[in-house]
């Protein structure tokens, strides 16, 4: 049996059991920013905060 012949689900479980873990992708964390007024998490492409209604500027970089 070849090394990559296991289903993807099994490879993930075996990797955890062997002590290897995948590095966490921080894309989800980078998709939000804090509102300047209330501190709530706001999606980076949103133009306003749902909690307090503060108008937010889109920022590049």
mmCIF file of the N, C-alpha and C atoms, coordinates in Angstrom:
data_MODEL
# 
_entry.id   MODEL 
# 
loop_
_atom_site.group_PDB 
_atom_site.id 
_atom_site.type_symbol 
_atom_site.label_atom_id 
_atom_site.label_alt_id 
_atom_site.label_comp_id 
_atom_site.label_asym_id 
_atom_site.label_entity_id 
_atom_site.label_seq_id 
_atom_site.pdbx_PDB_ins_code 
_atom_site.Cartn_x 
_atom_site.Cartn_y 
_atom_site.Cartn_z 
_atom_site.occupancy 
_atom_site.B_iso_or_equiv 
_atom_site.pdbx_formal_charge 
_atom_site.auth_seq_id 
_atom_site.auth_comp_id 
_atom_site.auth_asym_id 
_atom_site.auth_atom_id 
_atom_site.pdbx_PDB_model_num 
ATOM 1   N N  . UNK A 1 1  ? 0.856   -1.176 0.000  1.00 0.00 ? 1  UNK A N  1 
ATOM 2   C CA . UNK A 1 1  ? 0.000   0.000  0.000  1.00 0.00 ? 1  UNK A CA 1 
ATOM 3   C C  . UNK A 1 1  ? 0.899   1.234  0.000  1.00 0.00 ? 1  UNK A C  1 
ATOM 4   N N  . UNK A 1 2  ? 0.607   2.160  -0.903 1.00 0.00 ? 2  UNK A N  1 
ATOM 5   C CA . UNK A 1 2  ? 1.392   3.383  -0.991 1.00 0.00 ? 2  UNK A CA 1 
ATOM 6   C C  . UNK A 1 2  ? 1.079   4.341  0.140  1.00 0.00 ? 2  UNK A C  1 
ATOM 7   N N  . UNK A 1 3  ? 1.967   5.247  0.334  1.00 0.00 ? 3  UNK A N  1 
ATOM 8   C CA . UNK A 1 3  ? 1.819   6.201  1.436  1.00 0.00 ? 3  UNK A CA 1 
ATOM 9   C C  . UNK A 1 3  ? 0.577   7.079  1.286  1.00 0.00 ? 3  UNK A C  1 
ATOM 10  N N  . UNK A 1 4  ? 0.235   7.454  0.069  1.00 0.00 ? 4  UNK A N  1 
ATOM 11  C CA . UNK A 1 4  ? -0.885  8.374  -0.146 1.00 0.00 ? 4  UNK A CA 1 
ATOM 12  C C  . UNK A 1 4  ? -2.154  7.665  -0.582 1.00 0.00 ? 4  UNK A C  1 
ATOM 13  N N  . UNK A 1 5  ? -2.249  6.378  -0.334 1.00 0.00 ? 5  UNK A N  1 
ATOM 14  C CA . UNK A 1 5  ? -3.436  5.649  -0.752 1.00 0.00 ? 5  UNK A CA 1 
ATOM 15  C C  . UNK A 1 5  ? -4.544  5.676  0.298  1.00 0.00 ? 5  UNK A C  1 
ATOM 16  N N  . UNK A 1 6  ? -4.279  6.212  1.478  1.00 0.00 ? 6  UNK A N  1 
ATOM 17  C CA . UNK A 1 6  ? -5.303  6.312  2.514  1.00 0.00 ? 6  UNK A CA 1 
ATOM 18  C C  . UNK A 1 6  ? -6.236  7.477  2.208  1.00 0.00 ? 6  UNK A C  1 
ATOM 19  N N  . UNK A 1 7  ? -7.508  7.376  2.586  1.00 0.00 ? 7  UNK A N  1 
ATOM 20  C CA . UNK A 1 7  ? -8.412  8.515  2.425  1.00 0.00 ? 7  UNK A CA 1 
ATOM 21  C C  . UNK A 1 7  ? -7.925  9.708  3.237  1.00 0.00 ? 7  UNK A C  1 
ATOM 22  N N  . UNK A 1 8  ? -8.295  10.890 2.818  1.00 0.00 ? 8  UNK A N  1 
ATOM 23  C CA . UNK A 1 8  ? -7.851  12.116 3.480  1.00 0.00 ? 8  UNK A CA 1 
ATOM 24  C C  . UNK A 1 8  ? -8.227  12.117 4.955  1.00 0.00 ? 8  UNK A C  1 
ATOM 25  N N  . UNK A 1 9  ? -9.427  11.618 5.273  1.00 0.00 ? 9  UNK A N  1 
ATOM 26  C CA . UNK A 1 9  ? -9.872  11.606 6.669  1.00 0.00 ? 9  UNK A CA 1 
ATOM 27  C C  . UNK A 1 9  ? -8.942  10.756 7.531  1.00 0.00 ? 9  UNK A C  1 
ATOM 28  N N  . UNK A 1 10 ? -8.517  9.621  7.020  1.00 0.00 ? 10 UNK A N  1 
ATOM 29  C CA . UNK A 1 10 ? -7.638  8.742  7.777  1.00 0.00 ? 10 UNK A CA 1 
ATOM 30  C C  . UNK A 1 10 ? -6.259  9.349  7.960  1.00 0.00 ? 10 UNK A C  1 
ATOM 31  N N  . UNK A 1 11 ? -5.764  10.033 6.937  1.00 0.00 ? 11 UNK A N  1 
ATOM 32  C CA . UNK A 1 11 ? -4.447  10.644 7.063  1.00 0.00 ? 11 UNK A CA 1 
ATOM 33  C C  . UNK A 1 11 ? -4.441  11.695 8.160  1.00 0.00 ? 11 UNK A C  1 
ATOM 34  N N  . UNK A 1 12 ? -5.528  12.469 8.291  1.00 0.00 ? 12 UNK A N  1 
ATOM 35  C CA . UNK A 1 12 ? -5.600  13.485 9.340  1.00 0.00 ? 12 UNK A CA 1 
ATOM 36  C C  . UNK A 1 12 ? -5.600  12.866 10.720 1.00 0.00 ? 12 UNK A C  1 
ATOM 37  N N  . UNK A 1 13 ? -6.356  11.795 10.897 1.00 0.00 ? 13 UNK A N  1 
ATOM 38  C CA . UNK A 1 13 ? -6.428  11.113 12.191 1.00 0.00 ? 13 UNK A CA 1 
ATOM 39  C C  . UNK A 1 13 ? -5.081  10.489 12.526 1.00 0.00 ? 13 UNK A C  1 
ATOM 40  N N  . UNK A 1 14 ? -4.455  9.834  11.558 1.00 0.00 ? 14 UNK A N  1 
ATOM 41  C CA . UNK A 1 14 ? -3.163  9.218  11.799 1.00 0.00 ? 14 UNK A CA 1 
ATOM 42  C C  . UNK A 1 14 ? -2.097  10.255 12.124 1.00 0.00 ? 14 UNK A C  1 
ATOM 43  N N  . UNK A 1 15 ? -2.179  11.422 11.492 1.00 0.00 ? 15 UNK A N  1 
ATOM 44  C CA . UNK A 1 15 ? -1.217  12.485 11.780 1.00 0.00 ? 15 UNK A CA 1 
ATOM 45  C C  . UNK A 1 15 ? -1.343  12.991 13.209 1.00 0.00 ? 15 UNK A C  1 
ATOM 46  N N  . UNK A 1 16 ? -2.567  13.089 13.694 1.00 0.00 ? 16 UNK A N  1 
ATOM 47  C CA . UNK A 1 16 ? -2.776  13.540 15.072 1.00 0.00 ? 16 UNK A CA 1 
ATOM 48  C C  . UNK A 1 16 ? -2.276  12.480 16.045 1.00 0.00 ? 16 UNK A C  1 
ATOM 49  N N  . UNK A 1 17 ? -2.556  11.206 15.739 1.00 0.00 ? 17 UNK A N  1 
ATOM 50  C CA . UNK A 1 17 ? -2.114  10.127 16.618 1.00 0.00 ? 17 UNK A CA 1 
ATOM 51  C C  . UNK A 1 17 ? -0.592  10.018 16.643 1.00 0.00 ? 17 UNK A C  1 
ATOM 52  N N  . UNK A 1 18 ? 0.057   10.352 15.545 1.00 0.00 ? 18 UNK A N  1 
ATOM 53  C CA . UNK A 1 18 ? 1.516   10.271 15.478 1.00 0.00 ? 18 UNK A CA 1 
ATOM 54  C C  . UNK A 1 18 ? 2.185   11.522 16.046 1.00 0.00 ? 18 UNK A C  1 
ATOM 55  N N  . UNK A 1 19 ? 1.394   12.515 16.447 1.00 0.00 ? 19 UNK A N  1 
ATOM 56  C CA . UNK A 1 19 ? 1.957   13.717 17.040 1.00 0.00 ? 19 UNK A CA 1 
ATOM 57  C C  . UNK A 1 19 ? 2.189   14.851 16.055 1.00 0.00 ? 19 UNK A C  1 
ATOM 58  N N  . UNK A 1 20 ? 1.811   14.655 14.804 1.00 0.00 ? 20 UNK A N  1 
ATOM 59  C CA . UNK A 1 20 ? 1.966   15.731 13.811 1.00 0.00 ? 20 UNK A CA 1 
ATOM 60  C C  . UNK A 1 20 ? 0.642   16.470 13.674 1.00 0.00 ? 20 UNK A C  1 
ATOM 61  N N  . UNK A 1 21 ? 0.707   17.763 13.686 1.00 0.00 ? 21 UNK A N  1 
ATOM 62  C CA . UNK A 1 21 ? -0.505  18.562 13.511 1.00 0.00 ? 21 UNK A CA 1 
ATOM 63  C C  . UNK A 1 21 ? -0.290  19.562 12.396 1.00 0.00 ? 21 UNK A C  1 
ATOM 64  N N  . UNK A 1 22 ? -1.372  19.844 11.688 1.00 0.00 ? 22 UNK A N  1 
ATOM 65  C CA . UNK A 1 22 ? -1.302  20.866 10.657 1.00 0.00 ? 22 UNK A CA 1 
ATOM 66  C C  . UNK A 1 22 ? -1.273  22.236 11.314 1.00 0.00 ? 22 UNK A C  1 
ATOM 67  N N  . UNK A 1 23 ? -0.542  23.149 10.703 1.00 0.00 ? 23 UNK A N  1 
ATOM 68  C CA . UNK A 1 23 ? -0.526  24.505 11.232 1.00 0.00 ? 23 UNK A CA 1 
ATOM 69  C C  . UNK A 1 23 ? -1.865  25.166 10.946 1.00 0.00 ? 23 UNK A C  1 
ATOM 70  N N  . UNK A 1 24 ? -2.357  25.895 11.891 1.00 0.00 ? 24 UNK A N  1 
ATOM 71  C CA . UNK A 1 24 ? -3.652  26.549 11.768 1.00 0.00 ? 24 UNK A CA 1 
ATOM 72  C C  . UNK A 1 24 ? -3.575  27.692 10.772 1.00 0.00 ? 24 UNK A C  1 
ATOM 73  N N  . UNK A 1 25 ? -4.537  27.724 9.859  1.00 0.00 ? 25 UNK A N  1 
ATOM 74  C CA . UNK A 1 25 ? -4.615  28.807 8.899  1.00 0.00 ? 25 UNK A CA 1 
ATOM 75  C C  . UNK A 1 25 ? -5.322  29.976 9.569  1.00 0.00 ? 25 UNK A C  1 
ATOM 76  N N  . UNK A 1 26 ? -4.706  31.133 9.559  1.00 0.00 ? 26 UNK A N  1 
ATOM 77  C CA . UNK A 1 26 ? -5.297  32.276 10.248 1.00 0.00 ? 26 UNK A CA 1 
ATOM 78  C C  . UNK A 1 26 ? -6.144  33.152 9.323  1.00 0.00 ? 26 UNK A C  1 
ATOM 79  N N  . UNK A 1 27 ? -6.603  32.619 8.187  1.00 0.00 ? 27 UNK A N  1 
ATOM 80  C CA . UNK A 1 27 ? -7.441  33.385 7.272  1.00 0.00 ? 27 UNK A CA 1 
ATOM 81  C C  . UNK A 1 27 ? -8.715  33.852 7.964  1.00 0.00 ? 27 UNK A C  1 
ATOM 82  N N  . UNK A 1 28 ? -9.326  32.971 8.756  1.00 0.00 ? 28 UNK A N  1 
ATOM 83  C CA . UNK A 1 28 ? -10.541 33.347 9.473  1.00 0.00 ? 28 UNK A CA 1 
ATOM 84  C C  . UNK A 1 28 ? -10.260 34.497 10.432 1.00 0.00 ? 28 UNK A C  1 
ATOM 85  N N  . UNK A 1 29 ? -9.147  34.418 11.158 1.00 0.00 ? 29 UNK A N  1 
ATOM 86  C CA . UNK A 1 29 ? -8.792  35.481 12.098 1.00 0.00 ? 29 UNK A CA 1 
ATOM 87  C C  . UNK A 1 29 ? -8.530  36.799 11.379 1.00 0.00 ? 29 UNK A C  1 
ATOM 88  N N  . UNK A 1 30 ? -7.926  36.729 10.209 1.00 0.00 ? 30 UNK A N  1 
ATOM 89  C CA . UNK A 1 30 ? -7.612  37.950 9.458  1.00 0.00 ? 30 UNK A CA 1 
ATOM 90  C C  . UNK A 1 30 ? -8.833  38.540 8.763  1.00 0.00 ? 30 UNK A C  1 
ATOM 91  N N  . UNK A 1 31 ? -9.961  37.831 8.756  1.00 0.00 ? 31 UNK A N  1 
ATOM 92  C CA . UNK A 1 31 ? -11.158 38.293 8.072  1.00 0.00 ? 31 UNK A CA 1 
ATOM 93  C C  . UNK A 1 31 ? -11.972 39.275 8.913  1.00 0.00 ? 31 UNK A C  1 
ATOM 94  N N  . UNK A 1 32 ? -11.536 39.545 10.120 1.00 0.00 ? 32 UNK A N  1 
ATOM 95  C CA . UNK A 1 32 ? -12.270 40.443 11.004 1.00 0.00 ? 32 UNK A CA 1 
ATOM 96  C C  . UNK A 1 32 ? -11.333 41.502 11.580 1.00 0.00 ? 32 UNK A C  1 
ATOM 97  N N  . UNK A 1 33 ? -11.924 42.626 11.928 1.00 0.00 ? 33 UNK A N  1 
ATOM 98  C CA . UNK A 1 33 ? -11.201 43.696 12.622 1.00 0.00 ? 33 UNK A CA 1 
ATOM 99  C C  . UNK A 1 33 ? -12.111 44.232 13.716 1.00 0.00 ? 33 UNK A C  1 
ATOM 100 N N  . UNK A 1 34 ? -11.562 45.020 14.597 1.00 0.00 ? 34 UNK A N  1 
ATOM 101 C CA . UNK A 1 34 ? -12.348 45.557 15.707 1.00 0.00 ? 34 UNK A CA 1 
ATOM 102 C C  . UNK A 1 34 ? -12.959 46.901 15.335 1.00 0.00 ? 34 UNK A C  1 
ATOM 103 N N  . UNK A 1 35 ? -14.186 47.114 15.782 1.00 0.00 ? 35 UNK A N  1 
ATOM 104 C CA . UNK A 1 35 ? -14.843 48.407 15.608 1.00 0.00 ? 35 UNK A CA 1 
ATOM 105 C C  . UNK A 1 35 ? -14.138 49.430 16.496 1.00 0.00 ? 35 UNK A C  1 
ATOM 106 N N  . UNK A 1 36 ? -13.915 50.621 15.962 1.00 0.00 ? 36 UNK A N  1 
ATOM 107 C CA . UNK A 1 36 ? -13.232 51.670 16.715 1.00 0.00 ? 36 UNK A CA 1 
ATOM 108 C C  . UNK A 1 36 ? -14.058 52.173 17.900 1.00 0.00 ? 36 UNK A C  1 
ATOM 109 N N  . UNK A 1 37 ? -15.393 52.124 17.769 1.00 0.00 ? 37 UNK A N  1 
ATOM 110 C CA . UNK A 1 37 ? -16.248 52.644 18.839 1.00 0.00 ? 37 UNK A CA 1 
ATOM 111 C C  . UNK A 1 37 ? -16.549 51.609 19.930 1.00 0.00 ? 37 UNK A C  1 
ATOM 112 N N  . UNK A 1 38 ? -17.065 50.437 19.524 1.00 0.00 ? 38 UNK A N  1 
ATOM 113 C CA . UNK A 1 38 ? -17.515 49.478 20.542 1.00 0.00 ? 38 UNK A CA 1 
ATOM 114 C C  . UNK A 1 38 ? -16.603 48.269 20.701 1.00 0.00 ? 38 UNK A C  1 
ATOM 115 N N  . UNK A 1 39 ? -15.657 48.061 19.789 1.00 0.00 ? 39 UNK A N  1 
ATOM 116 C CA . UNK A 1 39 ? -14.723 46.951 19.899 1.00 0.00 ? 39 UNK A CA 1 
ATOM 117 C C  . UNK A 1 39 ? -15.244 45.624 19.381 1.00 0.00 ? 39 UNK A C  1 
ATOM 118 N N  . UNK A 1 40 ? -16.439 45.608 18.781 1.00 0.00 ? 40 UNK A N  1 
ATOM 119 C CA . UNK A 1 40 ? -17.003 44.364 18.250 1.00 0.00 ? 40 UNK A CA 1 
ATOM 120 C C  . UNK A 1 40 ? -16.221 43.903 17.024 1.00 0.00 ? 40 UNK A C  1 
ATOM 121 N N  . UNK A 1 41 ? -16.249 42.599 16.761 1.00 0.00 ? 41 UNK A N  1 
ATOM 122 C CA . UNK A 1 41 ? -15.604 42.058 15.569 1.00 0.00 ? 41 UNK A CA 1 
ATOM 123 C C  . UNK A 1 41 ? -16.450 42.393 14.344 1.00 0.00 ? 41 UNK A C  1 
ATOM 124 N N  . UNK A 1 42 ? -15.803 42.944 13.326 1.00 0.00 ? 42 UNK A N  1 
ATOM 125 C CA . UNK A 1 42 ? -16.482 43.360 12.099 1.00 0.00 ? 42 UNK A CA 1 
ATOM 126 C C  . UNK A 1 42 ? -15.732 42.761 10.923 1.00 0.00 ? 42 UNK A C  1 
ATOM 127 N N  . UNK A 1 43 ? -16.465 42.204 9.949  1.00 0.00 ? 43 UNK A N  1 
ATOM 128 C CA . UNK A 1 43 ? -15.862 41.652 8.740  1.00 0.00 ? 43 UNK A CA 1 
ATOM 129 C C  . UNK A 1 43 ? -15.066 42.742 8.040  1.00 0.00 ? 43 UNK A C  1 
ATOM 130 N N  . UNK A 1 44 ? -13.896 42.407 7.504  1.00 0.00 ? 44 UNK A N  1 
ATOM 131 C CA . UNK A 1 44 ? -12.991 43.416 6.957  1.00 0.00 ? 44 UNK A CA 1 
ATOM 132 C C  . UNK A 1 44 ? -13.581 44.187 5.784  1.00 0.00 ? 44 UNK A C  1 
ATOM 133 N N  . UNK A 1 45 ? -14.505 43.612 5.035  1.00 0.00 ? 45 UNK A N  1 
ATOM 134 C CA . UNK A 1 45 ? -15.094 44.318 3.892  1.00 0.00 ? 45 UNK A CA 1 
ATOM 135 C C  . UNK A 1 45 ? -16.405 45.022 4.226  1.00 0.00 ? 45 UNK A C  1 
ATOM 136 N N  . UNK A 1 46 ? -16.840 44.962 5.476  1.00 0.00 ? 46 UNK A N  1 
ATOM 137 C CA . UNK A 1 46 ? -18.076 45.632 5.882  1.00 0.00 ? 46 UNK A CA 1 
ATOM 138 C C  . UNK A 1 46 ? -17.849 47.132 5.963  1.00 0.00 ? 46 UNK A C  1 
ATOM 139 N N  . UNK A 1 47 ? -18.891 47.888 5.639  1.00 0.00 ? 47 UNK A N  1 
ATOM 140 C CA . UNK A 1 47 ? -18.760 49.343 5.706  1.00 0.00 ? 47 UNK A CA 1 
ATOM 141 C C  . UNK A 1 47 ? -19.327 49.922 6.990  1.00 0.00 ? 47 UNK A C  1 
ATOM 142 N N  . UNK A 1 48 ? -19.891 49.068 7.841  1.00 0.00 ? 48 UNK A N  1 
ATOM 143 C CA . UNK A 1 48 ? -20.418 49.550 9.107  1.00 0.00 ? 48 UNK A CA 1 
ATOM 144 C C  . UNK A 1 48 ? -20.502 48.438 10.138 1.00 0.00 ? 48 UNK A C  1 
ATOM 145 N N  . UNK A 1 49 ? -20.532 48.821 11.400 1.00 0.00 ? 49 UNK A N  1 
ATOM 146 C CA . UNK A 1 49 ? -20.622 47.878 12.508 1.00 0.00 ? 49 UNK A CA 1 
ATOM 147 C C  . UNK A 1 49 ? -22.090 47.542 12.761 1.00 0.00 ? 49 UNK A C  1 
ATOM 148 N N  . UNK A 1 50 ? -22.397 46.262 12.906 1.00 0.00 ? 50 UNK A N  1 
ATOM 149 C CA . UNK A 1 50 ? -23.775 45.849 13.187 1.00 0.00 ? 50 UNK A CA 1 
ATOM 150 C C  . UNK A 1 50 ? -24.184 46.171 14.615 1.00 0.00 ? 50 UNK A C  1 
ATOM 151 N N  . UNK A 1 51 ? -23.227 46.204 15.529 1.00 0.00 ? 51 UNK A N  1 
ATOM 152 C CA . UNK A 1 51 ? -23.564 46.421 16.936 1.00 0.00 ? 51 UNK A CA 1 
ATOM 153 C C  . UNK A 1 51 ? -23.920 47.876 17.239 1.00 0.00 ? 51 UNK A C  1 
ATOM 154 N N  . UNK A 1 52 ? -23.053 48.804 16.821 1.00 0.00 ? 52 UNK A N  1 
ATOM 155 C CA . UNK A 1 52 ? -23.275 50.205 17.194 1.00 0.00 ? 52 UNK A CA 1 
ATOM 156 C C  . UNK A 1 52 ? -23.611 51.109 16.007 1.00 0.00 ? 52 UNK A C  1 
ATOM 157 N N  . UNK A 1 53 ? -23.457 50.616 14.760 1.00 0.00 ? 53 UNK A N  1 
ATOM 158 C CA . UNK A 1 53 ? -23.790 51.417 13.593 1.00 0.00 ? 53 UNK A CA 1 
ATOM 159 C C  . UNK A 1 53 ? -22.682 52.346 13.139 1.00 0.00 ? 53 UNK A C  1 
ATOM 160 N N  . UNK A 1 54 ? -21.512 52.272 13.743 1.00 0.00 ? 54 UNK A N  1 
ATOM 161 C CA . UNK A 1 54 ? -20.378 53.114 13.359 1.00 0.00 ? 54 UNK A CA 1 
ATOM 162 C C  . UNK A 1 54 ? -20.002 52.848 11.898 1.00 0.00 ? 54 UNK A C  1 
ATOM 163 N N  . UNK A 1 55 ? -19.786 53.903 11.127 1.00 0.00 ? 55 UNK A N  1 
ATOM 164 C CA . UNK A 1 55 ? -19.353 53.775 9.730  1.00 0.00 ? 55 UNK A CA 1 
ATOM 165 C C  . UNK A 1 55 ? -17.837 53.553 9.721  1.00 0.00 ? 55 UNK A C  1 
ATOM 166 N N  . UNK A 1 56 ? -17.409 52.491 9.029  1.00 0.00 ? 56 UNK A N  1 
ATOM 167 C CA . UNK A 1 56 ? -15.999 52.124 8.996  1.00 0.00 ? 56 UNK A CA 1 
ATOM 168 C C  . UNK A 1 56 ? -15.406 52.385 7.630  1.00 0.00 ? 56 UNK A C  1 
ATOM 169 N N  . UNK A 1 57 ? -14.148 52.763 7.607  1.00 0.00 ? 57 UNK A N  1 
ATOM 170 C CA . UNK A 1 57 ? -13.433 52.961 6.352  1.00 0.00 ? 57 UNK A CA 1 
ATOM 171 C C  . UNK A 1 57 ? -12.725 51.670 5.973  1.00 0.00 ? 57 UNK A C  1 
ATOM 172 N N  . UNK A 1 58 ? -12.717 51.346 4.689  1.00 0.00 ? 58 UNK A N  1 
ATOM 173 C CA . UNK A 1 58 ? -11.957 50.202 4.221  1.00 0.00 ? 58 UNK A CA 1 
ATOM 174 C C  . UNK A 1 58 ? -10.479 50.572 4.239  1.00 0.00 ? 58 UNK A C  1 
ATOM 175 N N  . UNK A 1 59 ? -9.665  49.671 4.739  1.00 0.00 ? 59 UNK A N  1 
ATOM 176 C CA . UNK A 1 59 ? -8.228  49.934 4.853  1.00 0.00 ? 59 UNK A CA 1 
ATOM 177 C C  . UNK A 1 59 ? -7.466  48.919 4.034  1.00 0.00 ? 59 UNK A C  1 
ATOM 178 N N  . UNK A 1 60 ? -6.506  49.379 3.282  1.00 0.00 ? 60 UNK A N  1 
ATOM 179 C CA . UNK A 1 60 ? -5.642  48.484 2.499  1.00 0.00 ? 60 UNK A CA 1 
ATOM 180 C C  . UNK A 1 60 ? -4.354  48.243 3.270  1.00 0.00 ? 60 UNK A C  1 
ATOM 181 N N  . UNK A 1 61 ? -3.869  47.023 3.163  1.00 0.00 ? 61 UNK A N  1 
ATOM 182 C CA . UNK A 1 61 ? -2.560  46.726 3.725  1.00 0.00 ? 61 UNK A CA 1 
ATOM 183 C C  . UNK A 1 61 ? -2.626  46.132 5.033  1.00 0.00 ? 61 UNK A C  1 
# 
